[in-house]
Amino acid sequence: MAETKRTITRALIVGMGQFGLSLATSLRQNHIDVLALELNKERSKIAQQVLDEVRCIDARMKNELKELRPQDFDVCVCAIGDEAKEASMVVTAMLLEICDPPTRVLARASTDVQEQILTSLGAHECIWPERHYGQLFAEQHLLPGTTSLNPD
């Protein structure tokens, strides 16, 4: 049975790469309070231009992460990308350890093995931004019965 979508008011997002920043910006535009975490100072500065609350921290540091009280958020998303798969798994595991239901912990995956590991850790959902967007794009623009982007 499919789970119904819950209304969220607060989201914690770890990783301000293209996906994480896009997600955080979209949530913020829809009046969701977002706390964004990013290790890289340059990415943190970019995120600060569009988000209200950005912290430049290493989310792998459990004490620093605990101080931010991720259990008080409706959803925590580990959006750390391909360049740091190990960090993604460590942060996801720590979020799951710190957070209790009803806080949902979602994690970005980019390989089948990574998805299996994140799922075995207990991630409520694994997100594949590239795969999901590719499928959506094909369904909306390229498959029979859809309007092509380049009608010739």
N, C-alpha and C positions, 0 to 999 in steps of 0.2 A: 504494500500500500504506500502510495506517495505521501511524503510528509508535506503538510501545508506550510507555506511561507509565513514566518513570524514577522511581526512589525519590529523593526529595530530603531533605536534612538541613538545608540552609541556603538562605535566600531573602533577597534584597535587594528592597525595594519602595519605589519613589519615588512620593510623593503620598499623603497621608493624608486624602483626602476620604472620602466615604461608601464608595465601592468599595474604595479602597486600605486603609482601616482595617478594613473587614469582611474582606477577603482576609487581611490580616496577622493579625488576631485568630483567624480560622479555622485558619490554618496553625500559629499558636502553640499553640492548643488541641490540635492534633494532633502536638505535640512537635517541630515544625520550628523551628529557630533563625531568627529574623527580625531583620533590621536595617531599620528604617523611616527614610526620609528625607522631610523636609517643610520647605518654605521658611517657611510661615506659623507664627508662634510660638504662636498659640492652638490651631491644629490639632496642633502638636507636643505641647503640654501635654495635650491630650485623649488623644493616642496613648500618652503616657507613663503614663497611668493603667491601661492594659491590656497594654502591651508592655514587654519588658525593655530593649530597646535602640532608642532613637529619637534621631536627630540632626537638629537644626534647621540645615540648610544649603541653599544654592542648588546643586542638582545640575547646573545648567548650567555651573558652574565646573569645568572639566576637572581641574585640579590637585586640588581638594577631593574630587572623585569618585574620582580615581585613588588617593588616599591610603587610601580605604576598601577597596581591592582587590576590586572587584566580580568579577574573574575567579576569585576563590576561592569564589564562591557557585555552587550548582547551578543556580539560576535567578534572573534579574533581571527584575522587572516594572516597567515604566513605567506607573503607574496615574494619571498626571496627567490631569485631567478637561477638560471642554469649555472652561473659562475660560482655558485656556493651551495651545491646540493647538500653537503654535509651540514652546513649551518642551518639550512632549511629544516632538516630532520631534527637537529638539536633543539632549535627554537620551537618547533611543533611539539616535541616531547615535553619541553618545559611548560608550554602553555597548557597542554593537557593535564600536566601534574598540578599546576597552580589553579586552574579553572574548574569549577563545578558546574553541572547543569544548572540553569538552562543556557549558560554561555556555550556557544558553538565555536568549534575550532576548525577552520578550513585551511587547507594547505595547497600550495601550488606544486604541481608535479610536471615533469617533462620527459620522463621515461616510465615504462611499465614497471621496472624494478623499484624506482623511487615511489611510484604510486602504491605498490604492494607494501613497502616499508611504512609509508605514512599511514596507510589503512591499518596495518598491524599495530602501529603505535596507538591508534584510536581516533585518528582524524575523522571528523564527522563527514567531511566531503573533500575530495581532491579536485583541484581546478587545473585544467589544461588550457590556458588562454589561447594558444596558437591553434590547437586542435578544435576547440569550441568555435573560435571565430571562423576558421576554415570551413567547418560544417555549416555554420549559419550563412556565411557568404555564398556558398554553393547553393544552399536551399533557396535563398532570397534572389539570387541573380543569375545562376547558371543552369540549374536543372530545368527539365521540361515544365512548361507552365509558368515560368518566371520571366521577368523582363531582363534582358541582357543589358549590361552596362554600355556596350558598344553595338547598338542595333545598326547593322549594315544592310 
